[in-house]
Amino acid sequence: MASFTLTPETWERVRIKFLRKYRDLTQADLSFTSGQEDQLVQKLMTLVKRDQKYIEFTIRKALADPNGNRL
């Protein structure tokens, strides 16, 4: 189970940060439906070739400073 909860608004900010960091990702790669955080983590693990801890840490970090530019 994911250690965070996303809303469409918070995901938009996180998505922008992921697109900046991983330039080979597309808008379609980062589609998200509320309540499907676990599926999002699994998809991101495959896309960026990282483990679950890294993906969840990165998302939590982005959520901690939603107006910041860093991921």
NUVOBA-376156 format. One record per residue (C-alpha): residue in three letters; x, y, z. Coordinates in Angstrom, 1 decimal, always signed. Each point is the difference from the previous one (the first is absolute). Example, Ala and Ser with C-alpha at 12.3 -4.5 7.8 and 13.67 -1.06 7.14 Angstrom:
// residues 2
doke resn ALA&u +12.3&v -4.5&w +7.8;
doke resn SER&u +1.4&v +3.4&w -0.7;
This chain:
// residues 71
doke resn MET&u +0.0&v +0.0&w +0.0;
doke resn ALA&u +1.3&v +3.4&w -1.0;
doke resn SER&u +1.2&v +2.2&w +2.9;
doke resn PHE&u -1.7&v +3.2&w -1.4;
doke resn THR&u -3.3&v +1.2&w -1.4;
doke resn LEU&u -0.3&v +2.0&w -3.1;
doke resn THR&u -2.8&v +2.3&w -1.3;
doke resn PRO&u -0.2&v +1.1&w -3.6;
doke resn GLU&u +1.4&v +3.4&w +1.0;
doke resn THR&u +3.0&v -1.4&w +2.0;
doke resn TRP&u +0.7&v -2.5&w -2.7;
doke resn GLU&u +0.1&v +2.8&w -2.6;
doke resn ARG&u +2.9&v +1.6&w +1.9;
doke resn VAL&u +1.8&v -3.3&w +0.5;
doke resn ARG&u -0.5&v -1.0&w -3.6;
doke resn ILE&u +1.6&v +3.2&w -1.2;
doke resn LYS&u +3.0&v -0.7&w +2.2;
doke resn PHE&u +0.3&v -3.5&w -1.4;
doke resn LEU&u -0.2&v +1.3&w -3.6;
doke resn ARG&u +2.8&v +2.4&w +0.8;
doke resn LYS&u +2.2&v -2.6&w +1.6;
doke resn TYR&u -0.7&v -2.9&w -2.4;
doke resn ARG&u -0.2&v +1.7&w -3.4;
doke resn ASP&u -0.6&v -3.3&w -1.9;
doke resn LEU&u -3.4&v -0.4&w +1.8;
doke resn THR&u -3.2&v +1.2&w -1.8;
doke resn GLN&u -3.2&v +1.5&w +1.3;
doke resn ALA&u -1.7&v -3.3&w -0.8;
doke resn ASP&u +2.6&v -1.9&w +2.1;
doke resn LEU&u -0.9&v +2.0&w +3.0;
doke resn SER&u -3.8&v -0.3&w -0.1;
doke resn PHE&u -1.6&v -0.5&w +3.5;
doke resn THR&u -3.4&v -0.8&w +1.4;
doke resn SER&u -0.8&v +1.0&w +3.6;
doke resn GLY&u +0.2&v -3.0&w +2.3;
doke resn GLN&u +2.4&v -1.9&w -2.1;
doke resn GLU&u +3.3&v +1.0&w +1.6;
doke resn ASP&u +1.3&v -3.6&w +0.1;
doke resn GLN&u -0.5&v -0.4&w -3.7;
doke resn LEU&u +1.8&v +3.3&w -0.6;
doke resn VAL&u +3.0&v -1.1&w +2.1;
doke resn GLN&u +0.2&v -3.3&w -1.9;
doke resn LYS&u -0.2&v +1.9&w -3.3;
doke resn LEU&u +2.7&v +2.5&w +1.0;
doke resn MET&u +2.3&v -2.8&w +1.3;
doke resn THR&u -0.1&v -1.5&w -3.5;
doke resn LEU&u +0.4&v +3.3&w -1.9;
doke resn VAL&u +2.9&v +1.4&w +2.0;
doke resn LYS&u +1.5&v -3.4&w +0.9;
doke resn ARG&u +0.1&v +0.7&w +3.8;
doke resn ASP&u -1.3&v -1.8&w +3.0;
doke resn GLN&u -3.2&v +0.7&w +2.0;
doke resn LYS&u +1.9&v +1.8&w +2.8;
doke resn TYR&u +1.6&v +2.4&w -2.4;
doke resn ILE&u -3.3&v +0.8&w -1.8;
doke resn GLU&u -2.0&v +0.6&w +3.2;
doke resn PHE&u +2.9&v +2.1&w +1.5;
doke resn THR&u +0.1&v +2.1&w -3.1;
doke resn ILE&u -3.8&v +0.6&w +0.0;
doke resn ARG&u -0.1&v +0.8&w +3.7;
doke resn LYS&u +2.9&v +2.4&w -0.5;
doke resn ALA&u -1.9&v +1.7&w -2.9;
doke resn LEU&u -3.1&v +0.2&w +2.2;
doke resn ALA&u +1.9&v +1.6&w +2.9;
doke resn ASP&u +0.8&v +3.0&w -2.2;
doke resn PRO&u -2.7&v +0.3&w -2.6;
doke resn ASN&u +1.0&v +3.5&w -1.1;
doke resn GLY&u +3.7&v -0.8&w -0.2;
doke resn ASN&u +1.7&v -0.9&w -3.2;
doke resn ARG&u +2.1&v -2.9&w +1.3;
doke resn LEU&u -0.8&v -3.7&w -0.1;
